[in-house]
Amino acid sequence: GAPAAEVVRNALRADRRDLYSLLEHHDLEGPIEEAIARARDVLRIDRPTDVYLMVGMGAANAGELVVNGRGVAFICLEHFTGRVNPESHGLGLSPRLIPLWVGHELAHAVRYTSPQSESGIARLVGERGGYYDFWDVGSRATLRELLVNEGLAVHAAQAVAPGLDLADYFGYPRRQFTRLREIDAFLRRAVRQEIDKTGLGLRLRYLSDGMSPSARIVGGRVIPERAGYYVGWRMTEALVAERGIADALRAEATEFGKAEERAGGVRSA
């Protein structure tokens, strides 16, 4: 279609000197293979998965798919050259962050495809014949499931690629992460009003970049972009601490609130 054709044209005509420099000066395959191996062990990957290195995805630095029942993680290299590139939409992220996103996206593959997964998204993928669709799942999964899904992926990235700055695991600037810490209690109270609702707008409000301030009003306040990654991380930390990341990845979404109660914390929803 026309939108895809424009993406292709922009990808082909972009200045790629930063990408050539990345490929010339950095070993990408070694750290990525190490991250995949660690993810297999730490996340107990029990279904076939693939990792693709890609160019030309515009604003997306990484993502996940399920194709015919097989989990797929993709990493878009133009975002990890260390240099912002307006022509390729490159974010200028450090290449040392790539293993983090390998762990993040493979965690989604586990939650969507593991035979032991009790997640709502795994059920939706099964109903679609073994295919994951961002828009369809985003409109049919509850906000609880969507937040848990991303929060678990952040915990998984920490386990697969330890030792980085905490803000890096969310893809946040340091200032944004500090702001989310400051409004933690407000966010966790406010999200309860919508936690079991469905609708694509909820996914966009809490988990997407580029949304207008008016689209990010929660409880009468404008929340930071992609605040749901932080909220989900907080919602899931009790069960991750209790069972470990591999078991938590496969848990039903309501189990996380119960784990918070057992831990004596404030229930997130």
Summary of the structure (lengths in Angstrom):
residues: 269
radius of gyration: 18.1
end to end distance: 40.8
largest distance: 55.4
contacts: 888
relative contact order: 0.12
helix: 58%
strand: 11%
